[in-house]
Amino acid sequence: MEKMMDRCGLFGMFDNNGFHTSHLIYYGLFSMQHRGMEAAGICVNDNQGNFSYVKDEGLVTEVFDEMKLEKLQGHAGIGHILRYDGSDARENAQPIVIRYTSGHMAVALNGGLTNIEEIRHDLELKGSVFQTMEAAEVISVLISRARNNYPTIEEAIASIMPMLKGGYAMLVMTPRKVIGVRDPQGIRPLVLGREDHSWFLSSETCAFDELNVDYVRDIQPGEIVVINAEGPHSIQGMPAQPIRACIYEYIYYSHPASVFGGQEVYKARYNMGCHLAKEAPAEADAVVWVPDSGLAAAAGYADTLGIPMVDAFVKNKYYGNNLVKPEGILFDRKIHMKLSVIKSQVKDKNIVVVDDSMVRGTTAQTLVELLRHAGAKSVHLRIASATISHPCYYGASMPEEKKLIFHEQGVDAVCKMTGADSLAFLSSEGMVAACPDAAGGFCMACFNGDYPTK
């Protein structure tokens, strides 16, 4: 589906229980595979200053096997999954591992920095050479340079944080520490967990649920959490600013079972569907949800209006596995390999299709075509978020501004383009009201252009 994709997920641990560190990180990354599917990496250390790592292009299950995991022996480690929109996911796989004057260091990043090219250029003028296009490598150089002036790695990290403009969560590993860092406005998520005497850091709580790790708390905006053999302690790397958590985490990025900032993601999506039903009801015989992220919102919409929700779309679970994409005359035949429709669920019915968001509008057009071809009498589109009209600079993989369908067009024009009988979106107020348990405010820059950083 056409979505704004989060560029990565993080999982790290400091093992004091004799667990298989690399295996647990593997499973933690696997549980968050939805956050990035282009590359994966794990780096562990053995408390003797020796780092070992494996990273490559592909899914977690493609990059790692039992033999590779067994070779990654250590008491602590960090892992990363990447969604890369460039040409070489293998080259840009993380964690970034470097050797510098104070030893080894590994860095993994989730998010985006608005001034990263400026920082990179300045470092290049000072003699630095970079092997990847990833901000994590730039940050590793900044930390290594700062480390010479501070007695601890966490103080060095705190010293460079004012330079980092944007939204990010970060893991840093040294021979004796695993460190978690969150940007001062809490745009990107990072949570702390515990299993007996072992400690964990993750982009999402769903990873803790699947590993039977107890969720402890969210890392606070601007906080640096340092985990060593004695357990965690924290320092405030930068003064916390008013929270501006990414609202798209609730709409699409996060796993529905995750809890972000105190708000369960599934409940937020369900509530968005309820608010959408109140703001934009439609007379219909059935509500259809779009796999997979449209399910909760569709349930809320259907329950609020008392309209039956049916399974109409079937997703091909093998789509994308080295499939040769149609081009030329085959593309013109509009080959739809990702979704098919159960005709008996929609034939001669008035249908409401509920999806979580719309970026380019091409997927919505395809959905309408499929439903009409299956015999639907009418098709109404309802989107459980506001219109996306601005680019995200904080780590989302998304089209440039001019390719966003609502950058220059209105709802009526887009409705005509999709071929739907009607089209409506949830208001910004409705999105916020759907997250009553969230601790603080939201970044909604992709919807309203109000960026939390310059």
C-alpha positions as CSV (number, residue, x, y, z in Angstrom):
1,M,0.0,0.0,0.0
2,E,1.0,3.6,-0.5
3,K,2.0,4.7,3.0
4,M,4.6,6.9,4.7
5,M,6.9,4.2,6.0
6,D,9.0,4.7,9.2
7,R,12.6,4.2,8.3
8,C,13.7,2.0,11.1
9,G,13.3,0.2,14.4
10,L,15.6,-0.3,17.3
11,F,16.2,-3.0,19.9
12,G,19.0,-3.3,22.4
13,M,19.8,-5.1,25.7
14,F,22.3,-5.5,28.5
15,D,22.2,-9.1,29.5
16,N,22.8,-10.0,33.2
17,N,20.8,-13.2,33.1
18,G,22.8,-15.4,30.8
19,F,20.4,-15.1,28.0
20,H,21.3,-15.6,24.3
21,T,21.7,-11.9,23.6
22,S,21.8,-12.1,19.8
23,H,18.8,-14.4,19.7
24,L,16.7,-12.1,21.8
25,I,17.6,-9.1,19.7
26,Y,16.7,-11.1,16.6
27,Y,13.3,-11.8,18.0
28,G,12.9,-8.2,19.1
29,L,13.6,-7.0,15.6
30,F,11.4,-9.6,14.0
31,S,8.5,-8.4,16.1
32,M,8.9,-4.9,14.7
33,Q,9.6,-5.9,11.1
34,H,6.8,-3.6,10.0
35,R,9.0,-0.6,10.8
36,G,11.6,-1.5,8.2
37,M,12.1,-4.3,5.6
38,E,15.1,-3.4,3.5
39,A,18.0,-4.3,5.9
40,A,18.8,-5.6,9.3
41,G,21.8,-5.7,11.6
42,I,22.9,-6.9,15.1
43,C,26.1,-5.9,16.9
44,V,27.1,-7.6,20.2
45,N,30.1,-7.2,22.6
46,D,31.7,-9.6,24.9
47,N,32.8,-7.3,27.8
48,Q,36.4,-7.5,26.7
49,G,36.1,-4.7,24.2
50,N,35.5,-7.1,21.2
51,F,32.6,-6.3,18.9
52,S,31.1,-8.7,16.4
53,Y,28.2,-7.9,14.0
54,V,26.2,-9.1,11.1
55,K,24.2,-6.7,8.9
56,D,22.9,-7.0,5.4
57,E,20.1,-6.2,3.0
58,G,16.8,-8.1,3.6
59,L,14.3,-9.1,6.2
60,V,15.4,-10.2,9.6
61,T,14.8,-13.8,8.8
62,E,16.8,-13.5,5.5
63,V,19.8,-11.8,7.1
64,F,20.2,-14.1,10.1
65,D,20.2,-17.8,10.6
66,E,21.1,-20.0,13.6
67,M,24.8,-20.2,12.6
68,K,25.2,-16.4,12.3
69,L,23.4,-15.9,15.6
70,E,25.6,-18.4,17.4
71,K,28.7,-16.5,16.2
72,L,27.3,-13.3,17.8
73,Q,28.4,-14.0,21.4
74,G,28.2,-11.3,24.0
75,H,26.6,-9.9,27.1
76,A,25.1,-6.8,25.4
77,G,24.0,-5.8,21.9
78,I,21.9,-3.5,19.8
79,G,20.0,-4.2,16.6
80,H,18.4,-2.2,13.8
81,I,15.9,-2.7,11.0
82,L,16.0,-0.3,8.1
83,R,13.6,1.0,5.5
84,Y,15.9,2.7,2.9
85,D,14.6,4.7,0.0
86,G,17.9,4.9,-1.8
87,S,19.9,2.6,-4.0
88,D,21.9,0.5,-1.6
89,A,20.2,-0.8,1.5
90,R,23.2,-3.1,2.2
91,E,25.7,-0.2,2.3
92,N,23.5,1.7,4.7
93,A,22.5,-1.1,7.0
94,Q,23.0,-0.4,10.7
95,P,24.3,-0.5,13.4
96,I,27.3,1.6,12.4
97,V,30.4,0.2,14.1
98,I,33.6,2.2,14.5
99,R,36.9,2.0,16.3
100,Y,38.3,5.3,17.7
101,T,40.7,6.4,20.4
102,S,38.5,5.2,23.3
103,G,37.7,1.8,21.8
104,H,34.8,0.4,19.9
105,M,31.4,2.1,19.5
106,A,28.2,1.0,17.7
107,V,25.4,3.4,16.8
108,A,21.8,2.8,15.5
109,L,19.3,5.6,14.7
110,N,15.6,5.9,14.1
111,G,14.5,9.2,12.8
112,G,15.6,12.1,10.7
113,L,17.8,15.2,11.2
114,T,17.0,18.3,9.3
115,N,20.6,19.6,9.4
116,I,22.4,16.3,8.7
117,E,23.9,17.4,5.4
118,E,25.3,20.6,7.0
119,I,26.9,18.6,9.8
120,R,28.3,16.1,7.3
121,H,29.8,18.8,5.1
122,D,31.4,20.5,8.1
123,L,33.0,17.2,9.2
124,E,34.2,16.4,5.7
125,L,36.0,19.8,5.6
126,K,37.7,18.7,8.8
127,G,38.9,15.5,7.2
128,S,36.2,13.0,8.0
129,V,35.4,10.3,5.3
130,F,32.0,8.6,5.3
131,Q,31.2,5.2,3.9
132,T,27.4,5.5,4.1
133,M,24.6,8.0,3.6
134,E,23.2,7.3,7.1
135,A,22.9,10.0,9.8
136,A,24.0,7.3,12.3
137,E,27.5,7.4,10.9
138,V,27.7,11.2,11.1
139,I,26.6,11.0,14.8
140,S,29.2,8.3,15.5
141,V,31.9,10.7,14.3
142,L,30.5,13.6,16.4
143,I,30.5,11.4,19.5
144,S,34.0,10.1,18.9
145,R,35.4,13.6,18.5
146,A,33.5,14.8,21.6
147,R,34.7,11.8,23.7
148,N,38.2,13.2,23.9
149,N,36.8,16.2,25.9
150,Y,34.6,14.3,28.4
151,P,35.2,11.6,31.0
152,T,32.2,9.5,30.0
153,I,30.5,8.6,26.7
154,E,27.1,9.8,28.0
155,E,28.6,13.3,28.7
156,A,30.0,13.3,25.2
157,I,26.6,12.4,23.7
158,A,24.9,15.2,25.8
159,S,27.5,17.6,24.4
160,I,26.5,16.9,20.8
161,M,22.7,16.8,21.3
162,P,22.2,20.5,20.7
163,M,23.7,20.1,17.2
164,L,21.1,17.5,16.3
165,K,18.0,19.2,14.8
166,G,15.0,16.8,14.2
167,G,13.2,13.9,15.6
168,Y,15.2,10.8,16.7
169,A,15.7,7.9,19.0
170,M,19.2,6.4,19.2
171,L,21.1,3.4,20.7
172,V,24.8,3.6,21.4
173,M,26.9,0.7,22.6
174,T,30.4,0.7,24.1
175,P,32.2,-2.3,25.6
176,R,30.6,-1.7,29.0
177,K,27.4,0.2,28.3
178,V,24.2,0.3,26.2
179,I,22.8,3.8,25.9
180,G,19.4,5.0,24.8
181,V,18.8,8.6,23.7
182,R,15.5,10.4,22.7
183,D,15.2,13.8,21.1
184,P,14.1,16.7,23.3
185,Q,10.5,16.8,22.0
186,G,9.9,13.1,22.0
187,I,9.0,12.9,18.4
188,R,10.3,9.3,17.9
189,P,9.5,6.6,20.5
190,L,11.9,4.7,22.7
191,V,10.9,2.5,25.7
192,L,12.7,0.7,28.6
193,G,12.0,-2.9,29.7
194,R,13.3,-5.4,32.2
195,E,13.5,-9.1,32.7
196,D,15.0,-10.0,36.1
197,H,18.4,-8.4,36.0
198,S,18.6,-7.7,32.2
199,W,17.5,-4.5,30.7
200,F,16.1,-3.7,27.2
201,L,15.5,-0.7,25.0
202,S,13.0,-0.9,22.1
203,S,11.2,1.3,19.6
204,E,7.9,-0.4,20.6
205,T,6.4,-2.2,23.5
206,C,5.1,-5.0,21.2
207,A,8.6,-6.4,21.2
208,F,8.5,-6.6,25.0
209,D,5.1,-8.4,24.9
210,E,6.4,-11.1,22.6
211,L,9.6,-11.7,24.7
212,N,7.9,-11.6,28.1
213,V,9.8,-8.5,29.0
214,D,8.2,-6.2,31.5
215,Y,7.6,-2.6,30.2
216,V,9.1,-0.2,32.7
217,R,8.6,3.3,31.1
218,D,9.1,5.5,28.1
219,I,12.4,7.2,27.7
220,Q,11.7,10.9,28.4
221,P,12.3,13.7,25.8
222,G,15.9,14.7,25.9
223,E,16.9,11.9,28.3
224,I,20.0,9.7,28.0
225,V,19.5,6.3,29.7
226,V,22.8,4.4,30.4
227,I,22.6,0.7,31.1
228,N,25.6,-1.2,32.6
229,A,26.2,-4.2,34.9
230,E,24.6,-2.3,37.8
231,G,21.5,-1.5,35.8
232,P,20.2,1.8,34.3
233,H,20.7,5.3,35.3
234,S,19.9,8.5,33.4
235,I,21.0,12.0,32.8
236,Q,19.2,14.8,31.0
237,G,21.1,15.3,27.8
238,M,19.0,18.4,26.9
239,P,16.2,20.2,28.7
240,A,12.9,18.5,27.8
241,Q,10.6,20.5,25.6
242,P,6.8,20.1,25.3
243,I,6.1,16.6,23.9
244,R,5.4,16.5,20.2
245,A,5.0,12.8,19.6
246,C,4.6,11.7,16.0
247,I,0.8,11.1,15.6
248,Y,1.5,8.9,12.6
249,E,2.8,6.3,15.0
250,Y,-0.8,5.9,16.1
251,I,-2.2,6.1,12.6
252,Y,0.1,3.6,10.9
253,Y,3.7,3.2,12.0
254,S,3.3,1.3,15.3
255,H,2.0,-2.2,15.9
256,P,-1.6,-2.1,17.1
257,A,-0.6,-3.9,20.3
258,S,2.0,-1.3,21.2
259,V,1.6,1.4,23.7
260,F,3.2,4.8,22.9
261,G,3.2,7.6,25.5
262,G,0.6,5.8,27.6
263,Q,-1.8,5.4,24.7
264,E,-2.6,2.0,23.2
265,V,-2.2,2.1,19.5
266,Y,-5.2,-0.1,18.7
267,K,-7.5,1.9,20.8
268,A,-6.4,5.1,19.2
269,R,-7.1,3.7,15.7
270,Y,-10.5,2.4,16.9
271,N,-11.3,5.8,18.3
272,M,-10.3,7.5,15.0
273,G,-12.8,5.3,13.2
274,C,-15.5,6.3,15.8
275,H,-14.8,10.0,15.3
276,L,-14.7,9.6,11.6
277,A,-18.1,8.0,11.6
278,K,-19.5,11.0,13.6
279,E,-17.8,13.6,11.3
280,A,-18.5,11.8,7.9
281,P,-21.2,9.2,8.1
282,A,-22.3,7.3,5.0
283,E,-25.3,5.3,4.1
284,A,-24.1,1.9,3.2
285,D,-24.7,-1.8,3.5
286,A,-21.2,-2.8,4.6
287,V,-18.0,-1.4,5.9
288,V,-14.8,-2.8,4.3
289,W,-11.4,-2.5,5.9
290,V,-8.1,-2.2,4.0
291,P,-5.5,-4.8,5.1
292,D,-3.8,-4.5,7.5
293,S,-3.7,-1.1,9.2
294,G,-7.3,-0.1,8.4
295,L,-8.9,-2.8,10.6
296,A,-9.2,-1.0,13.9
297,A,-10.5,2.3,12.3
298,A,-13.0,0.4,10.2
299,A,-14.2,-1.5,13.3
300,G,-14.8,1.9,15.1
301,Y,-16.5,3.3,12.1
302,A,-18.8,0.3,11.7
303,D,-19.7,0.0,15.4
304,T,-20.5,3.7,15.7
305,L,-22.9,3.7,12.8
306,G,-24.2,0.1,13.3
307,I,-23.2,-1.0,9.8
308,P,-21.9,-4.6,9.4
309,M,-18.1,-4.8,8.8
310,V,-17.1,-7.5,6.2
311,D,-13.9,-9.0,5.0
312,A,-13.7,-8.1,1.3
313,F,-10.0,-7.7,0.5
314,V,-7.6,-10.6,0.6
315,K,-3.9,-9.7,0.7
316,N,-1.4,-11.8,-1.1
317,K,1.1,-12.5,1.7
318,Y,3.8,-13.3,-0.8
319,Y,3.6,-10.0,-2.6
320,G,7.0,-8.3,-2.8
321,N,9.1,-11.5,-2.4
322,N,11.2,-10.9,-5.5
323,L,8.1,-10.4,-7.6
324,V,8.9,-9.0,-11.1
325,K,7.0,-5.8,-11.2
326,P,4.8,-5.2,-14.3
327,E,5.9,-2.6,-16.7
328,G,5.1,-1.3,-20.2
329,I,2.0,-3.0,-21.6
330,L,1.6,-5.2,-18.6
331,F,1.5,-2.1,-16.4
332,D,-1.2,-0.7,-18.6
333,R,-3.3,-3.8,-18.0
334,K,-3.5,-2.7,-14.3
335,I,-2.3,-6.0,-12.9
336,H,-3.2,-6.0,-9.2
337,M,-1.1,-8.6,-7.5
338,K,-1.3,-7.4,-3.9
339,L,-5.1,-7.5,-3.3
340,S,-8.1,-9.5,-4.5
341,V,-11.7,-9.1,-3.7
342,I,-14.3,-11.6,-2.3
343,K,-17.1,-10.8,-4.7
344,S,-19.9,-12.2,-2.6
345,Q,-19.1,-9.7,0.1
346,V,-19.6,-6.6,-2.0
347,K,-21.7,-7.5,-5.1
348,D,-24.8,-5.3,-5.4
349,K,-24.0,-3.5,-2.1
350,N,-23.2,0.1,-1.1
351,I,-19.7,-0.1,0.4
352,V,-17.8,2.2,2.7
353,V,-14.0,1.6,2.5
354,V,-12.1,2.7,5.6
355,D,-8.3,3.2,5.4
356,D,-5.9,4.8,7.8
357,S,-4.4,7.5,5.5
358,M,-3.9,8.6,1.9
359,V,-0.5,9.8,0.5
360,R,-0.5,9.7,-3.3
361,G,-4.1,8.5,-3.9
362,T,-3.1,5.7,-6.2
363,T,-4.0,3.0,-3.8
364,A,-7.5,4.5,-3.2
365,Q,-8.0,4.5,-7.0
366,T,-7.1,0.8,-7.2
367,L,-9.4,-0.1,-4.3
368,V,-12.4,1.6,-6.0
369,E,-11.6,-0.1,-9.3
370,L,-11.4,-3.5,-7.6
371,L,-14.7,-3.1,-5.8
372,R,-16.6,-1.8,-8.8
373,H,-15.2,-4.7,-10.9
374,A,-16.5,-7.1,-8.1
375,G,-20.0,-5.6,-8.5
376,A,-20.3,-3.0,-5.7
377,K,-23.2,-0.7,-6.3
378,S,-21.4,2.3,-4.8
379,V,-18.1,2.9,-3.1
380,H,-17.5,5.6,-0.5
381,L,-14.0,6.3,0.8
382,R,-13.4,7.3,4.4
383,I,-9.9,8.0,5.7
384,A,-9.2,7.9,9.4
385,S,-6.7,10.7,9.4
386,A,-6.4,14.2,8.0
387,T,-5.1,15.1,4.5
388,I,-1.3,14.8,4.2
389,S,0.0,17.8,2.4
390,H,3.5,18.4,3.8
391,P,6.7,16.3,3.8
392,C,8.1,14.7,6.9
393,Y,11.7,15.5,7.8
394,Y,11.8,13.3,10.9
395,G,12.6,9.8,9.5
396,A,9.6,8.9,7.3
397,S,10.1,7.4,3.9
398,M,7.6,9.4,1.8
399,P,7.3,11.1,-1.6
400,E,8.6,14.6,-2.1
401,E,6.1,17.4,-1.6
402,K,4.9,17.8,-5.2
403,K,3.9,14.1,-5.3
404,L,1.6,14.3,-2.3
405,I,-1.9,14.2,-3.7
406,F,-3.2,17.0,-1.4
407,H,-0.3,19.4,-1.8
408,E,-2.1,21.2,-4.6
409,Q,-5.5,19.4,-4.9
410,G,-8.6,19.5,-2.9
411,V,-10.9,16.7,-1.6
412,D,-13.4,17.0,-4.5
413,A,-10.7,16.7,-7.2
414,V,-9.1,13.7,-5.5
415,C,-12.5,12.1,-5.1
416,K,-13.1,12.4,-8.8
417,M,-9.6,11.0,-9.5
418,T,-10.2,7.9,-7.4
419,G,-13.6,7.3,-8.9
420,A,-15.3,7.0,-5.5
421,D,-18.9,8.2,-5.0
422,S,-17.7,10.2,-2.0
423,L,-14.5,10.9,0.0
424,A,-14.0,12.3,3.5
425,F,-11.2,12.6,6.0
426,L,-11.0,12.7,9.8
427,S,-10.3,16.2,11.1
428,S,-7.1,17.1,13.0
429,E,-9.2,17.7,16.0
430,G,-10.6,14.2,15.6
431,M,-7.1,12.6,15.5
432,V,-6.1,14.3,18.7
433,A,-9.4,13.5,20.5
434,A,-8.8,9.8,19.5
435,C,-5.7,9.7,21.8
436,P,-7.0,10.7,25.2
437,D,-4.4,8.8,27.1
438,A,-1.3,10.1,25.3
439,A,1.1,12.0,27.5
440,G,1.5,15.4,25.8
441,G,1.1,16.9,22.4
442,F,1.7,15.7,18.9
443,C,3.8,16.4,15.8
444,M,1.3,16.7,13.0
445,A,3.6,18.5,10.6
446,C,2.8,16.2,7.6
447,F,-0.9,17.3,8.0
448,N,-0.6,21.0,8.9
449,G,2.9,22.1,8.2
450,D,3.6,23.0,11.8
451,Y,7.1,21.6,12.2
452,P,8.4,21.3,15.8
453,T,12.0,22.1,14.8
454,K,13.3,24.7,12.5
